[in-house]
Amino acid sequence: MLKHRGFPGRLPGTDFQFTIRRPNPKGVTPIATRERFRDRKPADRRADAGFVTALVQHFWDQPFERGNLDAGRLSWLFGREVKPYDDPFDPEDYEALLILDLNLIKANFPDAFEPE
């Protein structure tokens, strides 16, 4: 499992996890598309925005391995802002390649492109 060096482990000041420390011994947690409803808690929205910002700053327009990125956090963005790069895509593979849809990120998370 590739560890993305320099990628934040969590949203600062919270327990919202962005990465995992080690592979799951019971098997890889699959990435699945989760519906984001309008009534989500503000803290969950901040976690999504923080994760997207970290993805944009770290990977920009380049394909990247899933590696140690948290499957739960990826699932909130998967199929929209984060898309599979490989065909066929294996949602249970730590080496699966993903890519960002920068146009959709600009529309849904415009603050992700502002420098810190």
Secondary structure, DSSP 8 states (H G I E B T S, - for coil): ----TTS-SB-TTS--B-B-SS--TT-----------TT--HHHHHHHHHHHHHHHHHHTTS-EE-TTB-HHHHHTTBTTTEEE-SSS--TT-TT-EEEE-HHHHHHH-GGGGS--
